[in-house]
Amino acid sequence: MMPTRVDGLFYVNQLLNCVFIVDICICFFSAYRNSAKEGGVLIKDLRAIRRNYMKTWFPIDLLSVRARARARP
């Protein structure tokens, strides 16, 4: 295993990881509007919010954090 270089890019990478992790946490609690076909209603139910997020952006957000963690020089 290669040693991790601690330089400016390391700290930028860690900051971006923190931003994405905070974004993931916020998305689990943020209301959303369903499609216009379904009435465009604001969904505030936590179970529905979490289910929707897990089906839509969560995998992409999780991969972006994992990819940054593995992309160390």
Phi and psi restraints in degrees (value plus and minus 20) as a CYANA .aco file:
   2 MET   PHI     -97.7   -57.7
   2 MET   PSI     123.6   163.6
   3 PRO   PHI     -89.2   -49.2
   3 PRO   PSI     126.6   166.6
   4 THR   PHI    -102.3   -62.3
   4 THR   PSI     107.2   147.2
   5 ARG   PHI    -103.1   -63.1
   5 ARG   PSI     108.1   148.1
   6 VAL   PHI    -121.3   -81.3
   6 VAL   PSI      82.5   122.5
   7 ASP   PHI    -159.5  -119.5
   7 ASP   PSI    -186.5  -146.5
   8 GLY   PHI     -80.4   -40.4
   8 GLY   PSI     -60.9   -20.9
   9 LEU   PHI     -86.5   -46.5
   9 LEU   PSI     -51.8   -11.8
  10 PHE   PHI     -80.6   -40.6
  10 PHE   PSI     -65.8   -25.8
  11 TYR   PHI     -88.9   -48.9
  11 TYR   PSI     -56.1   -16.1
  12 VAL   PHI     -83.4   -43.4
  12 VAL   PSI     -63.3   -23.3
  13 ASN   PHI     -80.8   -40.8
  13 ASN   PSI     -63.8   -23.8
  14 GLN   PHI     -85.4   -45.4
  14 GLN   PSI     -59.0   -19.0
  15 LEU   PHI     -82.7   -42.7
  15 LEU   PSI     -64.8   -24.8
  16 LEU   PHI     -83.8   -43.8
  16 LEU   PSI     -59.0   -19.0
  17 ASN   PHI     -80.6   -40.6
  17 ASN   PSI     -62.9   -22.9
  18 CYS   PHI     -83.5   -43.5
  18 CYS   PSI     -61.0   -21.0
  19 VAL   PHI     -82.1   -42.1
  19 VAL   PSI     -64.5   -24.5
  20 PHE   PHI     -86.1   -46.1
  20 PHE   PSI     -58.0   -18.0
  21 ILE   PHI     -85.9   -45.9
  21 ILE   PSI     -62.1   -22.1
  22 VAL   PHI     -83.2   -43.2
  22 VAL   PSI     -61.2   -21.2
  23 ASP   PHI     -80.8   -40.8
  23 ASP   PSI     -61.9   -21.9
  24 ILE   PHI     -80.6   -40.6
  24 ILE   PSI     -65.3   -25.3
  25 CYS   PHI     -82.7   -42.7
  25 CYS   PSI     -63.0   -23.0
  26 ILE   PHI     -84.1   -44.1
  26 ILE   PSI     -60.3   -20.3
  27 CYS   PHI     -84.6   -44.6
  27 CYS   PSI     -46.4    -6.4
  28 PHE   PHI     -90.7   -50.7
  28 PHE   PSI     -32.4     7.6
  29 PHE   PHI    -142.5  -102.5
  29 PHE   PSI     -20.8    19.2
  30 SER   PHI    -109.9   -69.9
  30 SER   PSI     108.7   148.7
  31 ALA   PHI     -84.6   -44.6
  31 ALA   PSI     137.3   177.3
  32 TYR   PHI    -161.1  -121.1
  32 TYR   PSI     142.0   182.0
  33 ARG   PHI    -118.6   -78.6
  33 ARG   PSI     113.6   153.6
  34 ASN   PHI     -97.6   -57.6
  34 ASN   PSI     155.0   195.0
  35 SER   PHI     -84.6   -44.6
  35 SER   PSI     138.3   178.3
  36 ALA   PHI     -81.6   -41.6
  36 ALA   PSI     -52.5   -12.5
  37 LYS   PHI     -83.1   -43.1
  37 LYS   PSI     -50.5   -10.5
  38 GLU   PHI    -114.9   -74.9
  38 GLU   PSI     -13.3    26.7
  39 GLY   PHI      89.1   129.1
  39 GLY   PSI     -28.9    11.1
  40 GLY   PHI      42.5    82.5
  40 GLY   PSI      11.0    51.0
  41 VAL   PHI    -100.4   -60.4
  41 VAL   PSI     123.4   163.4
  42 LEU   PHI     -95.8   -55.8
  42 LEU   PSI     100.5   140.5
  43 ILE   PHI    -113.6   -73.6
  43 ILE   PSI     101.2   141.2
  44 LYS   PHI    -135.8   -95.8
  44 LYS   PSI     -25.4    14.6
  45 ASP   PHI     -90.6   -50.6
  45 ASP   PSI     101.7   141.7
  46 LEU   PHI     -79.0   -39.0
  46 LEU   PSI     -60.0   -20.0
  47 ARG   PHI     -82.4   -42.4
  47 ARG   PSI     -63.3   -23.3
  48 ALA   PHI     -88.3   -48.3
  48 ALA   PSI     -58.4   -18.4
  49 ILE   PHI     -81.6   -41.6
  49 ILE   PSI     -68.5   -28.5
  50 ARG   PHI     -84.5   -44.5
  50 ARG   PSI     -62.2   -22.2
  51 ARG   PHI     -81.9   -41.9
  51 ARG   PSI     -64.4   -24.4
  52 ASN   PHI     -82.8   -42.8
  52 ASN   PSI     -65.5   -25.5
  53 TYR   PHI     -84.3   -44.3
  53 TYR   PSI     -61.2   -21.2
  54 MET   PHI     -83.3   -43.3
  54 MET   PSI     -50.9   -10.9
  55 LYS   PHI    -104.4   -64.4
  55 LYS   PSI     -40.0     0.0
  56 THR   PHI    -129.0   -89.0
  56 THR   PSI    -107.3   -67.3
  57 TRP   PHI    -110.3   -70.3
  57 TRP   PSI     -37.3     2.7
  58 PHE   PHI     -77.0   -37.0
  58 PHE   PSI     -67.8   -27.8
  59 PRO   PHI     -79.1   -39.1
  59 PRO   PSI     -59.0   -19.0
  60 ILE   PHI     -87.9   -47.9
  60 ILE   PSI     -64.9   -24.9
  61 ASP   PHI     -81.3   -41.3
  61 ASP   PSI     -62.5   -22.5
  62 LEU   PHI     -84.8   -44.8
  62 LEU   PSI     -62.9   -22.9
  63 LEU   PHI     -83.2   -43.2
  63 LEU   PSI     -55.9   -15.9
  64 SER   PHI     -86.5   -46.5
  64 SER   PSI     -57.0   -17.0
  65 VAL   PHI     -90.4   -50.4
  65 VAL   PSI     -63.8   -23.8
  66 ARG   PHI     -84.2   -44.2
  66 ARG   PSI     -60.7   -20.7
  67 ALA   PHI     -84.6   -44.6
  67 ALA   PSI     -59.2   -19.2
  68 ARG   PHI     -86.0   -46.0
  68 ARG   PSI     -58.4   -18.4
  69 ALA   PHI     -87.6   -47.6
  69 ALA   PSI     -51.6   -11.6
  70 ARG   PHI    -109.5   -69.5
  70 ARG   PSI     -34.0     6.0
  71 ALA   PHI    -107.0   -67.0
  71 ALA   PSI       2.8    42.8
  72 ARG   PHI     -91.3   -51.3
  72 ARG   PSI     121.1   161.1
